[in-house]
Amino acid sequence: MLICKVCGNKNNNKVFEAKEMMFGTNEIFDYFECARCGSLQIIKIPKDINNYYPDNYCDSFYRKIPKIKNNFWKSLAHKLLARLYLKNIPLPDFLEKRQPEFFLWLKKTSVNQNSKILDVGCGNGELLSELKRYGFDNLLGLDPYLPKTMVNSGGVKIIKANLSDIKGKFDLIIMHHSFEHMANPKKILLEINKLLKSKGEVLIRMPLAAYAWKKYRTNWVQLDAPRHYFLPTAKGLKILIERSGFNLKSITFDSTELQFLGSEQYRRGVAFFGSKSYIKNKGVFSAKKIIKFKKRAKELNEKKQGDSVFFVLKNK
């Protein structure tokens, strides 16, 4: 029996086949679409799943992180900028344009530079190292696929462990494009809830099955079989949040032109990292076409139909 791990539905779920397209192996995996909430999920996770995460998979473990140099004035400037960014104080254009993307997410939370933050599925801890650069000091990373527990070159401790191994309470728990790689989303959220302080929050960034899924179906770039275990719809996400004991504080649609660039390639049988890919050959799509894709992505976000979101949860 196929049971939706997002909403719990058992009836009339529709099976379909999805190919591995990021690296172009074209291996086929069975997924299903929930008849109740429309969410997508893999039926059987491969036993050798680690083989589908080669060294160049988003460089999540192997990309080098710049060391943080002990420059007093530069460090002070970064800390002051962080405070201004978090308080949404108007700044000169040149400073606004230099604002790291993660501040757009953090502004939706209640964090400050003293907050205790856990990043789940953090890879090499690049995001945490950037936070440290801006004066956040109470940081911890977690990734079960890490080669070993370490302090990365950015000065942040990253531990090789499972979520159930973590002790302590946190002000903010982050899952930055890692939640969709986890087999039991409800269980994960319940475990996270236990690790939050009384007014703690969860910040999640992940793909969402929306317009791009309906348009491209199995050629949708964010399906990413077999690495993405589940991809909720907006309806499914709301149900999952309720089932896990959280309230939705905010949700922001932030999809980009990638939903079109990648999916159009897959439609033509071109792997994401293939020699004929846009990643390798920028001339695949004309400048005019890319502008059109960017405009369409913006429109979809405004209509809450983009294929990527970040949202903040708080416990009830």
C-alpha positions as CSV (number, residue, x, y, z in Angstrom):
1,M,0.0,0.0,0.0
2,L,1.3,3.5,-0.9
3,I,0.8,5.8,2.0
4,C,1.5,9.5,1.5
5,K,4.1,10.6,4.1
6,V,3.0,14.2,3.7
7,C,-0.8,13.9,4.4
8,G,-1.3,10.2,5.3
9,N,-3.6,9.4,2.4
10,K,-3.8,5.7,1.3
11,N,-6.2,5.8,-1.5
12,N,-5.9,6.1,-5.3
13,N,-2.3,7.3,-5.3
14,K,-0.9,7.3,-8.8
15,V,2.5,5.7,-9.6
16,F,4.8,7.2,-12.3
17,E,8.4,6.6,-13.4
18,A,11.2,9.3,-13.0
19,K,14.7,9.2,-14.5
20,E,17.9,10.2,-12.9
21,M,18.8,13.3,-15.0
22,M,21.2,15.4,-13.1
23,F,24.2,13.2,-14.1
24,G,22.4,11.6,-17.1
25,T,22.4,7.9,-16.0
26,N,18.7,7.7,-17.0
27,E,18.1,5.0,-14.3
28,I,14.4,4.7,-13.6
29,F,12.8,5.1,-10.2
30,D,9.2,4.6,-9.1
31,Y,7.4,7.6,-7.5
32,F,3.8,8.4,-6.8
33,E,1.6,11.4,-6.7
34,C,-0.8,11.6,-3.8
35,A,-4.5,11.7,-4.8
36,R,-5.4,13.9,-1.8
37,C,-2.7,16.6,-1.5
38,G,-0.8,16.1,-4.8
39,S,2.6,15.7,-3.2
40,L,5.3,13.5,-4.8
41,Q,7.4,10.9,-3.2
42,I,9.7,8.0,-4.0
43,I,8.3,4.5,-3.4
44,K,11.6,2.8,-2.5
45,I,14.8,4.5,-1.6
46,P,17.8,2.8,-3.2
47,K,20.0,0.8,-0.7
48,D,23.1,2.4,-2.3
49,I,21.8,5.9,-2.1
50,N,25.3,7.3,-1.4
51,N,26.3,6.3,-4.9
52,Y,23.9,9.0,-6.2
53,Y,25.8,11.7,-4.4
54,P,29.1,11.9,-6.2
55,D,31.9,14.3,-5.1
56,N,30.6,17.1,-7.4
57,Y,27.0,16.9,-6.2
58,C,26.6,20.6,-5.4
59,D,30.1,20.4,-3.8
60,S,28.2,20.0,-0.5
61,F,31.2,18.4,1.3
62,Y,34.2,19.2,-0.8
63,R,34.1,22.9,-1.7
64,K,36.7,24.8,0.2
65,I,35.4,27.5,2.6
66,P,37.6,30.6,3.0
67,K,39.2,31.0,6.4
68,I,37.9,33.9,8.5
69,K,40.8,36.2,9.1
70,N,41.0,38.0,12.4
71,N,40.7,41.6,11.1
72,F,39.2,43.7,13.9
73,W,37.7,46.5,11.8
74,K,36.4,44.2,9.1
75,S,34.8,41.9,11.7
76,L,33.2,44.8,13.4
77,A,31.8,46.1,10.1
78,H,30.2,42.8,9.3
79,K,28.7,42.5,12.8
80,L,27.2,46.0,12.5
81,L,25.9,45.3,9.0
82,A,24.2,42.2,10.3
83,R,22.3,44.1,12.9
84,L,21.2,46.7,10.4
85,Y,20.1,44.0,7.9
86,L,18.1,42.1,10.6
87,K,16.3,45.2,11.7
88,N,15.4,46.2,8.1
89,I,17.0,49.6,8.5
90,P,17.2,51.4,5.1
91,L,20.8,51.4,3.8
92,P,22.6,53.0,0.8
93,D,22.0,51.0,-2.4
94,F,25.6,49.7,-2.6
95,L,25.2,48.1,0.9
96,E,21.7,46.7,0.1
97,K,23.0,45.1,-3.1
98,R,25.8,43.4,-1.1
99,Q,23.4,41.9,1.4
100,P,23.9,38.1,1.5
101,E,20.8,36.2,0.4
102,F,20.4,34.5,3.8
103,F,19.5,37.7,5.5
104,L,16.3,37.7,3.4
105,W,15.4,34.4,5.1
106,L,16.6,35.4,8.6
107,K,14.5,38.6,8.6
108,K,11.5,36.3,8.6
109,T,12.7,34.9,12.0
110,S,13.3,36.3,15.4
111,V,17.0,35.5,15.5
112,N,19.9,37.8,16.6
113,Q,23.6,37.3,16.7
114,N,23.4,35.6,20.1
115,S,20.8,33.0,19.0
116,K,21.7,29.3,19.2
117,I,21.4,28.0,15.7
118,L,21.5,24.4,14.4
119,D,21.8,23.7,10.6
120,V,20.5,20.2,9.8
121,G,22.0,18.6,6.6
122,C,24.5,21.3,6.4
123,G,27.1,19.6,4.2
124,N,30.5,21.3,4.7
125,G,28.8,24.1,6.8
126,E,29.3,26.9,4.2
127,L,26.1,28.7,5.3
128,L,27.1,28.5,9.0
129,S,30.6,29.9,8.1
130,E,29.0,32.9,6.4
131,L,26.8,33.4,9.5
132,K,29.9,33.3,11.7
133,R,31.5,36.0,9.4
134,Y,28.6,38.2,10.3
135,G,28.9,37.8,14.0
136,F,26.8,34.8,14.8
137,D,28.8,32.7,17.2
138,N,26.5,30.1,18.7
139,L,26.4,27.7,15.7
140,L,26.4,24.0,15.2
141,G,26.1,21.9,12.0
142,L,24.8,18.4,11.6
143,D,25.1,16.0,8.7
144,P,25.0,12.2,8.9
145,Y,26.8,11.9,5.5
146,L,29.8,13.9,6.7
147,P,33.0,11.9,6.4
148,K,33.8,12.7,10.0
149,T,33.0,15.2,12.8
150,M,35.2,18.3,12.2
151,V,35.7,22.1,12.7
152,N,35.5,23.4,9.1
153,S,37.9,26.0,7.7
154,G,35.3,28.7,8.6
155,G,35.7,27.8,12.2
156,V,32.3,26.1,12.8
157,K,31.9,22.7,14.4
158,I,30.0,20.2,12.1
159,I,29.1,16.8,13.6
160,K,28.5,13.5,11.9
161,A,25.4,12.3,13.6
162,N,21.6,11.8,13.2
163,L,19.1,14.3,14.4
164,S,18.0,11.9,17.2
165,D,21.6,12.1,18.6
166,I,21.4,15.9,19.3
167,K,21.1,17.2,22.8
168,G,20.2,20.7,23.9
169,K,17.7,23.4,22.8
170,F,18.0,25.8,19.9
171,D,16.5,29.2,19.0
172,L,16.5,28.4,15.3
173,I,16.9,25.2,13.4
174,I,17.7,25.5,9.6
175,M,17.1,23.0,6.9
176,H,18.5,24.5,3.7
177,H,17.6,22.2,0.8
178,S,18.0,19.2,3.0
179,F,14.4,18.4,4.1
180,E,13.5,16.9,0.7
181,H,16.3,14.4,1.1
182,M,14.8,13.0,4.3
183,A,12.7,9.8,4.2
184,N,10.1,10.6,6.9
185,P,9.2,14.3,7.0
186,K,6.7,14.1,9.8
187,K,9.1,12.2,12.1
188,I,11.8,14.8,11.3
189,L,9.6,17.7,12.2
190,L,8.5,16.0,15.4
191,E,12.2,15.5,16.4
192,I,13.0,19.1,15.6
193,N,10.1,20.3,17.7
194,K,11.7,18.6,20.7
195,L,15.0,20.5,20.1
196,L,13.4,24.0,20.0
197,K,13.3,26.4,22.9
198,S,9.8,27.6,23.9
199,K,9.8,30.3,21.3
200,G,12.1,28.6,18.9
201,E,11.6,28.6,15.1
202,V,12.4,26.4,12.1
203,L,13.6,27.9,8.8
204,I,13.2,25.6,5.7
205,R,14.1,26.1,2.1
206,M,13.0,23.4,-0.4
207,P,11.4,22.8,-3.8
208,L,7.6,22.8,-4.1
209,A,5.5,20.9,-6.6
210,A,3.5,23.7,-8.3
211,Y,3.3,25.1,-11.8
212,A,6.6,23.7,-13.1
213,W,5.6,20.2,-12.1
214,K,2.3,20.5,-13.9
215,K,4.0,21.9,-17.0
216,Y,7.0,19.5,-17.2
217,R,5.9,16.5,-15.2
218,T,8.8,14.0,-15.0
219,N,11.1,16.5,-16.8
220,W,10.7,18.9,-13.9
221,V,14.3,19.7,-12.8
222,Q,13.4,19.7,-9.1
223,L,12.1,16.2,-9.1
224,D,15.8,15.1,-9.0
225,A,15.2,11.3,-8.7
226,P,16.3,9.5,-6.6
227,R,17.8,12.1,-4.3
228,H,14.6,14.0,-3.6
229,Y,12.5,11.6,-1.5
230,F,9.4,13.9,-1.3
231,L,8.2,17.1,-2.8
232,P,5.1,18.6,-1.3
233,T,2.5,20.8,-2.9
234,A,1.5,24.0,-1.1
235,K,-1.6,22.1,0.1
236,G,0.5,19.1,1.3
237,L,2.9,21.4,3.1
238,K,0.2,23.0,5.1
239,I,-1.2,19.5,6.1
240,L,2.3,18.3,7.1
241,I,2.9,21.3,9.2
242,E,-0.4,20.9,11.1
243,R,0.3,17.1,11.6
244,S,3.7,17.9,13.1
245,G,2.6,20.3,15.8
246,F,3.7,23.6,14.2
247,N,2.2,26.8,13.0
248,L,3.3,28.4,9.8
249,K,4.7,31.9,10.6
250,S,5.5,32.9,7.0
251,I,6.1,31.5,3.5
252,T,8.0,33.1,0.7
253,F,8.1,31.9,-2.9
254,D,11.6,32.4,-4.3
255,S,11.9,30.3,-7.4
256,T,14.2,31.3,-10.2
257,E,14.6,30.7,-14.0
258,L,16.3,27.4,-13.1
259,Q,12.8,25.7,-13.2
260,F,12.7,26.5,-16.9
261,L,16.4,26.2,-17.8
262,G,16.8,22.8,-16.2
263,S,13.4,21.4,-17.2
264,E,13.7,22.5,-20.8
265,Q,17.0,20.7,-21.0
266,Y,15.5,17.5,-19.5
267,R,12.7,17.7,-22.0
268,R,15.4,17.5,-24.7
269,G,17.2,14.6,-22.9
270,V,20.2,16.8,-21.8
271,A,21.6,16.0,-18.3
272,F,22.0,18.9,-15.8
273,F,25.8,18.4,-15.8
274,G,26.0,17.1,-19.4
275,S,28.3,18.5,-22.0
276,K,25.4,20.2,-23.8
277,S,24.0,21.7,-20.6
278,Y,23.4,25.3,-19.9
279,I,25.8,24.8,-16.9
280,K,28.6,24.0,-19.3
281,N,27.5,26.0,-22.4
282,K,25.8,29.4,-21.7
283,G,24.9,29.7,-25.4
284,V,22.2,26.9,-25.1
285,F,19.6,29.5,-24.4
286,S,19.5,33.0,-25.9
287,A,19.8,36.1,-23.6
288,K,16.2,37.0,-24.7
289,K,14.9,33.5,-23.6
290,I,16.6,33.7,-20.2
291,I,15.1,37.2,-19.6
292,K,11.7,35.7,-20.4
293,F,12.3,32.8,-18.0
294,K,13.3,35.2,-15.2
295,K,10.2,37.3,-15.8
296,R,8.0,34.2,-15.8
297,A,9.6,33.0,-12.5
298,K,8.9,36.3,-10.9
299,E,5.3,36.2,-12.0
300,L,4.9,32.7,-10.6
301,N,6.3,33.7,-7.2
302,E,3.9,36.6,-7.1
303,K,1.0,34.2,-7.8
304,K,2.4,31.7,-5.2
305,Q,3.1,29.1,-7.9
306,G,6.9,29.1,-7.9
307,D,8.7,25.8,-7.5
308,S,10.9,26.9,-4.6
309,V,10.0,28.3,-1.2
310,F,11.4,29.2,2.2
311,F,9.2,29.2,5.2
312,V,9.3,29.7,8.9
313,L,7.6,27.5,11.5
314,K,7.0,28.1,15.2
315,N,5.7,25.6,17.7
316,K,2.1,25.9,18.9
